[in-house]
Amino acid sequence: MLLTVLVLVASLSVIEDVNYNVAYWLEPEGNVLGSVGCYYAAGTDPVGDPEEIRLALNRPGVAAALDVCWDRFEHRLPLWLAWLELALLMTSVVVLYWVLPRWKGRRAKVVPLDGQTDPTGEVRRLVDELVAVAGLTRSPQVVIDPAAQTPSAVVFGRWGRYTVCLHGGLLARRSADPAGFRGVVLHELAHIHNRDVDITYGTVALWRVFLAVLLPANVLMTVAFLRRDLLQNPTGIYAATNVPSSVYQLLQTGFLIVLVYLARADVLRTREFYADADAAKWGADPRVWRQGAPASAGAGRGRHMLISFAGLWRMHPAWGQREQALADPVRLFGVQRLPLFLTGAAAFMVADGASGSATLGQGDVPLWAQWACAMLGAGLAAVVVGTIQWRAAVHAVLANQRGPSGIRAGLWFGAGLVTGGMGPSRTAGQWLPERPQFMFLLLLIGVVISWWTAQHAELWARTWQGGTLGPVMLLGLSATWLVFGLWFSWWQSEGYEWAQGRPIIDSEGVLQLYATYYPGLAEAGSDGLSTVVSVQWTLSRLGTDQFVFSSQRFVMWVAGALWLLPLLTCAWHLTSKAPRWARADHVRAGPGLPVRRIVRCAIGGGLLALCTLTMAKALLHDAVRPGSGWLAATLLYDSFGVLVAVTAAMVVAAWVAGNGDRTYRLLTGLVTAGLTALLGLAWSFLLTSVDGCLGRFNVVFDTCGWRPYEGWTHTASTGLDVLGPGVFTVAAALLLIPAIPRRTAPTADVQHTVSLRRRFLVAGVWATTLVFISTSGLPLGHVSSATPDGMAPSRAHLPPASSPQMRSLRVLAWLRYGGQQHLNGIAEHENAFTTAANQSFSYDDTAARVRPVCRAVERGVANARAYFPLPDAEGHRHWKDFLDQSEHAATTCWKAIDTENVQMYREAVEQMQQTYFSHRKVINWTKKNVD
């Protein structure tokens, strides 16, 4: 499925690129730059300093004006043409899928199995018998390839019409080796039974259309642009950006070909293993697969690595591998490295390709669509990785073995994520990310996701007593998708920008933002307070896609799934009998979570949290001096102290509990951390509610009293970070902090009964957590900003032009992309005012003719203010004076008419006449700076 989606998304992405470039070539000369010119009109250089671009675009109103400009000047083709291209693509794939089997049969010059080729009908009867053994409802067509002398066969065809082609060599050896004939035919029938023929030929058809039509067009256009940049203008301002982009696009194309080839080869090899297993299950003789020479046991490590690497490119596995897979099905159910790496890399290619092709070149992709594309890539990756981990866990349970930890698999999955994250389409304009060390976050995300999924799958497989694993597997895969989708979409919107060099936080700007909600906070500001608000700002955005979905409560829900779902397994009976879903008496029930150890460590963690909370309050007692902003600064410091104290206790308690459980170290640690967090927040609520009664531990109040409202408000605000990013911090800490090896193995915790107290514990923890997450509010107040790093709008400014030519280009773009239209439009309305005023001789005439014109001038000024500010300080002063005078004159005009004030109307006429001179100042200034 992932392979098909990857090829489809790549095809749509190429169509989008072709449409954009064709639209670019068809645009008139006046719109050569297309939507790129909007950046110049906004006062930025698209290939300039990213920090200067950020400062310019963060000015009030500029971002909204840029979106409008993009929608208007983006190169695009008619919508019907894009839909026609999509229809042609799908039609070509369907036609090729329909034709491929027939072409394959004609190329091989096959003959049907009839009375001439099978006079006795023995072969036909044997095939029909094997069809019945395979459980097929419809017998496939059987043909013979007399020229093929190998003792083999092949199956091809399309949905509902399959063909089994028997090689001449197989028929020749049928009498001498009937078991071999039976095994080969059963193997081919297994392909039909598993329905992998349709998927294989559908993917092949889509891939061949991509290789034959779309790929050459994309490569030719990329080479043409690269040739232009290298030969015509190698030192131009665009060459430094376009050359890396073009080279990376070519590398991306090559990487896509390699990725799809390896994935397709892996799928084809895997389907052979499954077909062999089905054939053996139906009675095929295992000796059929003993055809290859055994691997040399004395082969060196280097030779073994070369053989393994060469095997990655083969479409069929070696006979020795097939025989080994029948003897030990670990290849069918084990965790293979290549699919995990390919899945990680494909997740980015699917998300980026889907996002880039969502409109087929019809303009910008909406932010919600970009988020949906990220969740699509994350969902496909979660299904593939999760299914691999669940299958491995189930196989380990059935074989009475310990399941894989998931860490090694996570390393390969994370390596794929890093490869895809650093891929060509993501580093346009530069050869490598400016901060490549941030790519380690992708590796960390991949390892933690895989580690949790593997342990969660094994825990449920060993403890679930239901008749089928389907519901719990679906629940586990959904949790994996939510967790990975949360961080994957965050990386797409925030993390990648960090790697590209965008500042993580603007501490001064964030402090100013908080000061707008808490008056006097800026006066109480200090380096420590800037650090506190910066941490709170970063945590409030961590794990969320701020452009689409920015709910901290959603982060808590997803983080809660990491420890609430494993805790749920403690609520039912664990017996020594085999689980009902296993349907095998030899399967032994495995241990569940060590509940007693978890509770003991959580209680210890809660006491540790109490100690650290009291220490933090003692330090804070006299830390903030009384004065302006004292209360807000104290509350912020207190919230930060609670966050640090409780999170530290969670990490310590989780690490101690995890050391006692090698099988479920991560799950045990997370459940312990969750319980510790609840206890720590309960202590925080109690200490805040009795603030004023604690002597040296008082923070805000001086008088003793019971204040549950203040306690709940404070606890709910800090709980957002403790139960959200705090849980993910524990997971990362358990991975990075090694466990202490135990000298003695822990005793198995397989109990035959579950006490009522344990069920009450699980139900109480679930209820408490769900109620807390549902009712908690935002911390202290909703502090927000239009900029991801929290930069205050007052700090945004227009950087000076790098050269006189850049200054002229800015002004020219401002005029051509809307400034000239607004300037002339307002002037035309003002001229119409003069004409209407001269032709009006009564109040009725004035109200009918002049008032609509005044309103038109006012609307024209409002539209002009929604456009970019003129990208020059001196020019913008002239532009602002013209708009202010025009707006004042228009407002005075219609108010004078409405109130029938003659004197005010005369003032409006004089003011409207004065706008002529401010209009001329703008015109003269633009001519001077454009020429």
N, C-alpha and C positions, 0 to 999 in steps of 0.2 A: 504493500500500500504506500509506504513512504517513498519507494522508488518511483511509482507511478505519479504521485503528487509532485515529486521533485522534477521529473521531466516535464510535466504539464506546466508547472509554475515557471520553469526555465523557458519554455516555449512562449508563454504569455509575456514574460519579461522581454524577450527578444522582439515580440510584436510591438510592445510599448516603446522600445528604443527605436525601432524602425519608424514607427508613427511620428515620434518626436522629431527625428532627423528629417523625415520627408516634409513635415509641417514647417520645419525651419527653412528648408530650401524653397518652399512655396510662398513664404511670407514676403510681403513687399519690402523694398529697400528701407523704408522708414522705420521698420520694426525688426532690424537685423538682430539686435540684442535680445529681443523677446522679453521674457520676464526677468532676465538677468539685469536689464536696464533699470528695473525697479529699485535695485540696490543702490545704483548710482543716484537715482532720484531721491532716495532716502538719505543720502549723504554718506554712503559707505563704499568701500572698495571690496568687491567680492573676493578678490585674491590678495587682500591686504592682511594686516595684523588682526587675528581673531579677537583680541581684547578690544581694539578700536571698533570693530564691527559690533561687538556686544554692547559697548557704551552707546553707540549711535542708535541701535535698534531698540534699546530699552528706554528711550525717551518717550514721554507720554504721547499716545496716539500713533506712534510710528509703526508699531507692529500691526495694528488693525489696518492702517493705510497700505502696508505692504501686502497683506492678504488680498485686499481689493485690487491692488495693482497686478498681482499675480493672476488673479482670475480673469482680468481683462486682457493682459498681454501675453499670456502663456501660449506658446506654439501648440496648436492642436489641429487635428483633422476632424472632418464631420463625424458625428456619432455613428451614422449609418455605415460609414466605411469601416470603423472599428468592429462593429458587430458583423459585418460581412467577412472581415478577415478571420474573426473567431469562428464563424460558421464554416468557412473554407478549411480552417485547420481541423475542426472536428470531422468534417466530411472526408478530408484526405485520410485521417486516421481510420475512420470506419471503413472506407473503401479498401485501404491497404490491409486492414485486419481481415476483410472478407476475401481478398485476393491471395494473400500469402499462402494459405494451405494449398490452393489449386496450383499456384506457381511452383510450390515445393514438389508437388506430385508430378507435374509435367517435367520439371528439370531432372528429376530422378528417373523418368521414363518407367514408372511403375505400371504393373498390370494387375487387374483384379483377381482375387481368389475365387475362381469359378470352376466349372467342370473341366476346362482345359488345363488349368494349372494344378487342380486337385481332383483328379478323376475319381478317386475312391471316396472323396468327401471326408476323409479321416481328419485332415487338418482343420476343416471347418467345424466338425463336431468337437474336436479338442478345444478350439478357441471358444466355442459357445459354452462348453463346460466351464472353462476358466472365467468367462464373463459372469456366469452364475455364481461362481465362487467369490468373485470380487464384489458381488452385490449390485451390479449395474442394471438399471431398469431397461436400458436400450443398448443393443449390441452395436458396436462401432463397425464401420466399414473396414474390411481387411484387404490389403493389397500386398503385392510382392515386388521387391526390387531385385531382379535377377542379377544385376551387375554388381551388387554389393556382396562381397565374399566373407564379410565378418559375421560371426555368430551373434548377431545382435538384432535389434529392432528399434523403431522410433514411432512416436505418436505425434500427430499434428491434427489441425482442424480448427473449427470455430464452434461457437456455442450451439449444441444440438446436433452437430455433424462432425464426429471425430473419426479419424482414420488411423489404424494401426498398420504400419508398414513393416513386413517381415523381410529381413535380408535373405538373399539366396544362400549365404553360408549357414544361417540358422536352420533353414529347411533341410540343407544337406546333412546336418549333424543331428537332425531330430531323432532318427532311428537309433543312432549310436549313443545319443545323450538325451533321453527324454526328460530327465530332471532339469537339464539346462534349458531346454525349450520351454518347459513349464515355468521355470523361474523368470526367464526373460519376458515372456508374455504377461505374466502376473505383474511384473515390474511396470510395464507400459500401461496396463490396465489400472494400476494404482495411480498413475498420473491423471487419468480421467476421473477416477474416484475422488481424488483430492482436489479436483477442479483447478489445477494449476496450469492447464493448457490454455484456458481462456486468458488468464492473467498474464501469462508469458507472452502470448501472441499480441495481446492488447498493448503491453508495454513495448514490445519490439516494434509494433506499427507506429506508436507515438514517437519512439526514439529515432526511427528511420526518417520520419517526416521532419523531425528537428534537425537531423544531420544533413539531410538532402536540401532543405529549403531555408530554414530559419538560421541555422548556424553559419552558412556561407554569407548570407546577407549581413549578419551582425559582424562577422570578422572583416568583411570588405569595408564596411563603414568605419570600423575602428581603425583599420590600417590607413584608410584615406585621411581621417582626422590626425592620426599620428604622423603621417607623411607631411601634411600641411604644417603642423607645428614644428617639425624638425627641419624642414627644408625652406619653407617660406618665411617664417618668423621665429627662428630658434631662440632669440633673446627677448621676445616680447613678454608682456606682463602675464599673458595667459599660458605661455609655454611651460613655466615652472609648475603650473597646476594641471594643465591638460595632458602633458607627457606622462606623469605618473598615473593619472587616471586611465589613459588609453592603454598603457602597458599593463596595468592591473586588470583592465577589462579583458585583455587577451589572456593573461594568466588565469583569470577567473573562468574563461571559456575552457582552457586546458584542464583546469582543476575540476570543472564540472564533468568533462568527458571522462577523466580518470575516476572520479567519484561514482558516476553512474556505471561505468564498466565494472569496477570492483564490486559495487552493490549488486549489479545484475549477476556477476559471476558467483557471488556468495549465495544469492537466492537460488540460482540454478544448481549449485552443489548441494545446498540444503534440501532442495526438493528431491534430489536423487537419494539422499539418506532416508527421507521419509517414505519414498516409494519402495526402497529396499526393505524397510521395516514392515510395511504393509504386505509386501509379497511374502516375506518370511512368516508373517502372522497367518497368511492364507495357505501355508503349507509348502512354500518353495524350499528346496534343498539348500542349506547354507553353503554347501560346497560350490554352488554356482559362482560365488564371489571370490573363490580362491584361484584367481587367474593371474594375479600379479606376483612378481618376485617380492619376498619380504624385505622390509627396510633393513639395511645393514646396521647391526647393533654397534659396530665399531666406528660408525661415521663420526667425524669430528663435529665440534659445536658449530664451526663456521660453515661446514658443508650442510649441516642440518638447518641452519638459518637460511642458507641459499635455497634449499629445497622447499622450506616453508614459504619463503617469499615468492618463489615461482609458482607455488600452489595457489596463491591468492589470485592469480590471473587466469587460472584454468576454469573452464565452464563445467567440467565434470571432475569429480574427485577421483583419486587414484584407487585402484582395486584394493590395495592394502588398507586405505582409509575406510572404504566401504565395508570390508570384512571386520575391521575393528569396531566400526559403529554398530554393527549387528551384535557383536559380542558384548560391547559395553556402550549403551546408548548415551554416554555422556556428551557425545557430539550433537545429539538431538536436543538434550535438555541442559547442557552445560552453558556457562557464560562465555561466549566467544568474543574476542577482542575487536576484530574487524567491524562487525555490525555496530558495536557501541561507538567506535570512533567515527564511522561513517554517519551514524545517526546524529552525533553532536555537530558535525560539520554541516549536515543537511538541514538541521533545524534553522540555522541562520540563513542558508540559501533559500529555504522555503519561505521564511518570514520576510526576508528582503525582497525576494522575487514576487511574492504575493502582494506586498505593499507597493512595489514599483509598478506592477501591472494591474492594479485594482481598477484603474480607470482607462486602461489601454490607450494612454496618451491623451486623455481628455481633460487634463488639468491636474491640480494637486489632489492628493489622497486625503480625505478627511481624517482627523486625528483618531476618531473612534474606529475607523477602518484600519489604521495603522496598528492600533491596539489589538483589534480582532485578528489581524494577520500574525502578530506576535504570538497571540494565544493559539493560533492554528499551528505554527511551527512548534511551539512548546507542547501542544497536545499530541501531535504526531510523534515527537521525540519521547514524551512520557509513555505513550502506548507501547512503543517499541522497547524502550529500556525496561519499563515496568513488566511487560509480558515476559521478556527474557529472564528477569529476576524471579518472577513468580513461577515460571516453569522450572527453573533451577531449584527453587526452594521446595516445590512439590516433589520433584524427583528425589531430592535429598531425604525428604520425609519417607517416601515410599521405599527408598533403599536403606533406611535406617542409618543415614550418614548425616554429618554436620553440613549445613548449607554454606554456600559462599558468603563471605562477609560483606561483599559489595564494594569494598574500598578499591581493590584493584580494578574492578569493572568501572568504578567511578573515575579512576585516573584516565582510563581510555576514553570514557565519555567526556570528561572535562577537557582532555587534549583535543578532542574533536571540536568542542565548543570554542577553545582558544584559536584553533585553526580557522574555523568559520568566522569567529569574531574579528580576526586580523585579516580576513579575506579581502579580496580586491575591491568589492563594492563598498566596503566600509571605511576605506582609508583614502577616499578621493582627495586629490590635491597634495598628498604627501606620501612618502614611501612607507613609513611606519608610524604607528600612533606616537604622539608626543610623550606619553607616559605609558610605555609598554608594561610597566610593573603592575598596573591596574588590571591587566589581563589575568593575573593570578586569581582575581575574584571569580572569573568564569570557571577556572579549575576547581576552586573551593566549592562553588555551587554544584558542579557536576558530581564531585565526590560525595558531598553530604547527601544530595538527592539519592544517589545510587546506594549509599550505605543505609540510609533510612528505609528505602524501598525493599532492599534485600532482607533486613532484619524484620521488618513489618510483615513481609510475605511469609517468612519462616515461622514467625510467632503465630500468625493466624492459621497457617497450614497445620501446625502441631496441636493447636488448642481448639480449633473449630470442630464442633460435633454435628454439624448439619449434614444433610445428605449430599450436598454439592457445594463446591467452592466458588461457584459463579457469582453469587451476590457479594461475598466478602472480597473477591478479587476485583470486582467492579468498584467497590468502595475504596479499596487500596489504590487502584489506578486513578480514580478521581482525585484522591488526596495528592498523589504524586503530580498529577497535572496542575492542580491548584498551586501547590508549592513551587513547582518549577515555572509555571506560567507567571506567578507573581514576580519572581526574580528575573525571569527572562524579559518580561515586558519592562521591568524597571531598568534593566541593562540597555534595552533598546532606546529608552528615552533619557536616562540619566547616566548610567554607568559608562556607556560608550562616550558620552561627552566628557566625562572625567578623564578617560584614557586619551581623548583627543586634545586635552590641555585646558578645558574650561575650568575656571576656579570652582572648587567644591562649595565654598562658602565665602560670602563677603561679610565679615564679622561686623564692620562698621555699619553697613547697610541694614543688617539684621537687627542690630541694636537700635537703630533709628526706627525700624518697623515696630519693634516691641514698645518703643517709647511713645508711638502714636496711640497705642492701646493702654499704656500705663504711664500717665503723665508724671514727669519728674524722673523717669528712669534714666534718661540720658545724663542728668546731673549726678546721679549715683553711679554712673558707669565706671568701670575699671577693667583691667585686663582679665581679671577673674570672671567678671560678669559677662564680658564679651565671649569668653570661652563657654560659659554656661548656656547662653542663648544660642550660640553657634551649634553646640551639641544638640540642644533641643530642636533646633530648626532642621538639622541634618537627619535626626532620628524621625522627625515627623514626616519626612519625605522618603525615608529609606524603605525600599521594597514596594513603593507605589509608583504608578505611572501618573505623574502629576498633570499631564496634559489631558488625560481621559478619566482616570479613576484614582482619586486621591484620598480614599478613606482609610484612616489609621485603624478603624474598627475592622475593616476587611483584613488587614494584616494580622490582627489578633485572632480572627476566625481561622485563618490559614495556619498560623503558628499553633493555635490550639489543637488543630487536627494532628499535629506531630506527636502530641503526648496524650490527648484524650482518647484517640482510637486504640493505641496499645493498652491503655488503662482499662478499656472496655472488656478485654479478654479476661480480666480478673473477676468478672461478675458471674461466670458460670463454672460448672463442675469440670474438673480435670480428672480423668481416670487413666488407668494403665491400659485400658482396652484401645484397640485401633479406632481411629476416627471413622464415622459412618461413611464419609465421602470416599475413604481409601478403598473400601470393599476388599480388604485383605487382612487376614488374621496375623500375618507376620509383622505388620507395622506396629511399632511401639509408640505410644504417646510420649511426646517430648515435654520438657519442663516449660512452665509459663514464666511470667515475670516474678522475681523474688519480692513479693508484696511486703513481707515483714522487713526486709532490708530497706526497701524503698521508704516505708513509713518511718523507720528509725532514722535514716539519713535525712528525710524531710523535716522531722522534728528537730534534729540537730541543726539543719540549715536554717530553720525558723528561729532557733535560739541565737544562732550566729547573726542572722539579720537583725534581731533585737539589739544585740550588742553593738553592731555597726551603726544602727540607727541612732542609738543613744549617744554614741561617740560623735556622730555627725551633728546632732543637735547641740551637744556641748560645745563643739567648735564654732557653731553658728551663733551661739547665744550672744556674743559680743563682737561678732565679725563685721556686721554692717552698722555703720554709724548712723544715728538718727539724723534725719534731714529730708530734703526733697527726694521722693522716689524710694524712701527707706522700705516701705511695706512691700512694694512690687519686687524690689531687689531681694528682700528676705525670702519671699515666697519662691522666687526662681531658684535661689540657692538651696532652699529646703527641698524643692522638687528634685533638683539635681543630686542632692545628697541621698534622698530615698532611692533614686534610680541606681546610683553607684552601689549603695549598701546592699540592696536586695539582689541586684544582678550578681555581685560578687559572692553573696551567699548561695545563690543558685548554682554558680559555676563550681564552687567548692563541694557542695552537697552532691551535685551530679557526678563529679569526678570520683568522689569517695564511693558512691553507690555503684557506679559503673565498673569500678575495679573488682567488685565482687561478682560480676556476671559477664563472662567472656562471650557468651552466645548473643546476648541482647544488650551489649554495653551501651549503645547509643539510646535505645528505647528506655532502658532502666534509668539512665541519666536524665533523659528528657522528662519522664514521669516524675522523678524526684525533683527536678527543677521546677516543674509546674506546681507541685504541692508546696515547695518552698516559697515560690512566688506568692501563692495565696496566703500562706502564713505571714510572710513579710509584709504584704499589703494590709493584712488584718492588724499587725502591730503598728503599722503606719497610721491606720485609721484610729486606733485607740490612742496613740500618743498625740496625734493632732487634735482629737476630740477633747482631750483633757489638758491641752496646752494652757498654761497659766497656773497649773497645779504641780508642776514638775521642778520648780526651783531653778537650778542651774541648767536644766534641760528645756526651759521655756524658750520659744522662738518668737512668737508674735504677741501673745496676750500676757498681761501682768496680773490679771485677776483670775481666780480659780472658777471654773464652771464646766458644764457638760455641753459641748458644741458639736453634735453629730453632723450637722449640715456642713460645717467647715471641714470636718474630718472626711466626710464622703467626697466633697468636691476635690479636696487635695489628693485623696487616694485614687479617685477615678481618673484624674488627669495623669498621675504618674503611672497608673496601671496600664495605660495605653502603650507606654514604652517598655514596661517590665514584661507584660504578657505578649508583646509583639516582637520587636527587635531583640528583646532580652532572651527569648527562647531560642532565636536563631544564633545569638551570640554563644549560648551554651552548646549548641550543636557544633559550631565551629571550634570552640574551645576543646570539646571532647575529641575532636579529630586531631587538633594540633598538639594537645598536651598528652604525652604517652601515658599509658596505664602502667601500674607497677605489677610485674609478674607475680602470680600467686604460687606459693610452694605446694599447696594442696588444692586439689580441685574442689569446687563448691558442691555441696550435696544437691541432688536433684530435687526440685520443688514441684513434685507431681502429687497433688493431694486428691483424695477421693471425694472429699466434700468441700464445699465452700460455705464458710460460716456466714450467718446473717449479718454480722458486723462488717464483713468484707463487702457484701453487696450494698449495705448502707453507705460504706465509705465511697464506693464507686459512684453510686447515685448522688450522694451529697456533693462530691467534687464536680461531677458533671453539672448538676443544677447550679451550684455556686458560680462556676466559670461561665456558664451560658447566661445567667442573669447579670453577672458583672459586665461581660462583653456587650450585652444588649443595652445596658443602661448607662455605661460610662460615657462621659462627654469629652469634648476637646480640652486640652490642657489650658487652664486659666482663661483663655479667650482664643478666638480663631484668628491667629496671626497669619496673614497670607500675603503673597506678592505675585506679580505677573512674571517675575524673573526667577529661574530655578535656583540661583545662588543667593537669592534674597537681597539683591542690590536695591537700595532705595531709589525711587524715580528721580529724586533731587540730585543724586550723584551721577545720573546719566547725562551725557553731554555730547555735542558734535565735535569729534576730533578734527583738527585742521587738515586741509588737503595736503597730500604729500608733495604736490607739485602744482605749478600754474595750469598745466594741462589737465590734471585730475580735477582741479577746481572748475575749469571750463566744462569738463565732461559732466560733472555733477549738475551744474546749472542747466546745461543743455538737456540732460535727461529729465530734470525736474520740469522743464518747459514742455518737452515732447510727450511726457507721460501723464500730463494732466494740468500742469501749472499754467500753460498758455491758454488752455481751454477755460479754466476758472477765471483767469485774468480778463480775457476777452468777454466771457459771459457776464461778469459783473459790470464791466464797462458798457456793454450793450444795454443792459437793464437800466443803467444810470442815464444813458442817452435817451432811452425810451421814456424815462421819467421827465426829462426836460421837454420832450415833445408833447407828452400828455399834459404836463403842467401848463404849457403855453396854449394848449387847445381847450383848456377847461375855464369856463367863465361863470360857473355857479357851483354851489356846494354839491349838488347832485352829480354834475360832471366830474368834479374832483374825486368824489367817492367812487364813482364808476370807473374812471380811467386811471387816476393816479394811485389810489390805494393798492390795487393788485400789483402794480409795478413795484411799489415799496416792499410789498411782501415778497416779490420775486427777488429783489436785491437782498433781502434778509436771508432767504433760502440759499441764494448763491453764495453768500458769505459763510453760512453754516456748512455747505458742501466743501467750500475751499478750506475751511478749518479742519475738516476731516481728512484732507489730503496732506501730503508730506509738508513739514515746514521747509522753507527755502533753505537749501543746504549750504548756507554761508551766513556768518553772524551779521555782517553789514547788510547783505541783501534781505535777510529775514526781518531786520528792523524796518526797512522800507515796505516789505510785504505786510507786516503786522500793522503798520500805520495805515496802510490803504484799507485793510480789512476792518480795523477798528473804526475808521472814519465812515466807511460805507455802512457798517452795521448801525452805528449811532445815528447817521442820517436817515436810514430806512426806518429804524424804530421810532425816531421822533416824528417822521412823516405819518405813519399810520396811526400813531397815538394822537397826533394833532387832528387828523381827520375824524377819528372816533369821538374825540371830545369837542370837535368844532372850535378849536382854538386857533384863531387866525395868526396870532403872533408866533405860536409854536410852529405853525406850518411854514411861515416865512423863514424861520430859523432852519427848518429842515431843507428848504430850497437852497439857502446859502451853504449849508453843510454839504449838500449833494454836489453843488458846484465846486466846492473845495476838493472833492475827491478826484477831480480831473488832474490836479497837480500831484497828488500822491500816486495816482496811477502812472503819470508820466515818469516819476522818479523810479518806479519799479521797471518800467520799459527801458529807460535809459541805462539803468544799472545792469540789466540783463544783457543788453546789446554790448555794453562795454566789456563785460566779463566773458561773454561767449565768443566774441570776435577775437 
